[in-house]
Amino acid sequence: MPSPSFEGQSDQRHQGTVASFDTQRRNGTVVRDNGQSHAFGAEALDGQLRLLRPGQRVHWLPDAHGGIVYLTLITLPLDSQQ
């Protein structure tokens, strides 16, 4: 599996809880611990995860505009350098 590309990302990492996940489209929403909701697309999963369930804890890397670049389970590293 290729390493994700994080060009243009913010250095700040976020964590929260899966609120919804569409298994067909592979997109969904997460809710940060402060209550903010963020949508993510299939590209944020980078072929790593096939299924997310509501309530799972995740962490992600945001881009410069607050979009989710890469998302994974809280128990997995965010990138290949960890």
N, C-alpha and C positions, 0 to 999 in steps of 0.2 A: 504494500500500500504506500503510495507517495506521501511525503510529509506535506502538511498543509502550508500554504503560502500566507504569511501574515503581513504583507506589504501594506503600508498605510494604516495599520491598526493603532489603536491607542495602547499604551502600556498598562492601562488599568484593566484588571480582570474582574468579572462580575460573577455572582452566584445567585441562585434562586431555585425555584421549583417549577417543574413542568405543569402548565395549566391545561394544555390540550396538545394533541398530536394526531395528525391525519396520516394513517398508514399508507394510503394510496398516493397521496401527493408528497409525503415525507416532510411536511411543514407543520408548524404549530406555534404555540406561544409559551413563554415563560414569565413568571412573576418574580421580580426581585424581592429581596427581604424588606424593602421599604414600600412595597405595594405597586411599584411601576410594572406595567406589562410591556413585553417586547415580543414581536413576531420574529420568526426565523424561517428560512427556506431550506430546501433539501441540501443546497450547497454548503450550509453551515455544518452539516453532519459529515461531510467529506467521505462518504462511503464507509465510515467507521461503525455507525450504529444503524441497526435495522428497525428498532422499535424503542419508543419511549412511552412511558406510562404516566398519567397524571399523578403528581405527588413525588415523582423522583427528583432528587436533588441533582442539579447540574451546575457547571460553571462554564463561562464562555469568554471569548475575546471580542470586544467591540471594535468596529472601524471608527474612523474619525468623526462620523456622523451619527454614531450610536447604534448602527445596525450590527447584527451578530455575524461575525466573520467565521467563527469556529465554536462549536458547542459539543460538550461531552459530559459524561457522568462525573460527578464530584470525586469519585474514587479513581478516575483515570487522569493521567497527565494531559495538560492542554496542548503540549507540543512535543516533538521528538527530542527536544533539548533538555527535558526534565528527567 
